[in-house]
Structures are given as structure tokens and as C-alpha cells.
Amino acid sequence: MSDAETLRRIPLEIFNAGRLELIDECFAPDYIEHVAPPPGVPSGIDGLRVLVAALRAAFPDLRYEVVQQLQDGDTHVGHVQVSGTMSGDFAGMPATGKAATWQEIHIAKFRDGKLAEHWAVQDRCDSPASVEARS
């Protein structure tokens, strides 16, 4: 499987479908996350498992859509659009019952076919926290 295919599996199969068993297949054992985790979420692969489960619990209709992917050697950039209805608590925020859609850009560095390092930028203008703040 190519690095590009692996990168697509993360939002579509791990986040959308909740296939946590794919984390070990897609991520290097010494995976480095350069984005600070939400409150209560540990770092690294264990934190990723907690994050996916927490997002899926708070947003039962969570959907990641891959908008675009680019590659330069072992570095990949992915643009995703995320949507869901916040019907459960997440990262210290109480459930709002409101739908939200936001954009994310992910930069992933691969080593030996697995994601080894990750950076991300999120447009939180229509994220759950932003929707709640404007209510």
C-alpha cells in the first residue's frame, strides 16, 4: 500500500468508521504528534486512540471528507473537511446539539510505509467551540 493510500485510510477508516485496529498498521511505533492534544488526551499513539473514540462519542455522525492530497517525497499534505453534530461532551465542552463543519490541513511524514510525524492546522471558525461561543 502506498503512503498516499495509508494517509487516506486515517480519516476515512479510522476516524469515520472507528477502525482503531488500523492505528498500529498505519502509524509508526515511535509516532510523533506535533499538535497539542485536547485536554485529557495523552500524546502519541495511545492519545490517538483516545481522541478517535472521544470524537466519535461526541459526534456520532462524524464525517471526514478528503478534499485534496499532495505529496513531496515522504511528506504528504492532506486537506479534509470535517462535519458532525455535537451530541456528546468533548474536550471539556458540553454537548451543544449543533451541527458544525470545519477544515483541517494535515502534514504527514512517512517512514517505512507508516506515518511517523504529524502536524495540523484547523480552521475553527465553524468548529464546535466556535459555534457554542456564537450562540
Secondary structure, DSSP 4 states (H G I P E B T S, - for coil): --HHHHHHHIIIIIITT--GGGHHHHEEEEEEE-SPPPTT--SHHHHHHHHHHHHHHH-TT-EEEEEEEEEETTEEEEEEEEEEE--S-BTTBPP---EEEEEEEEEEEEETTEEEEEEEEEEGGGSHHHHHHH-
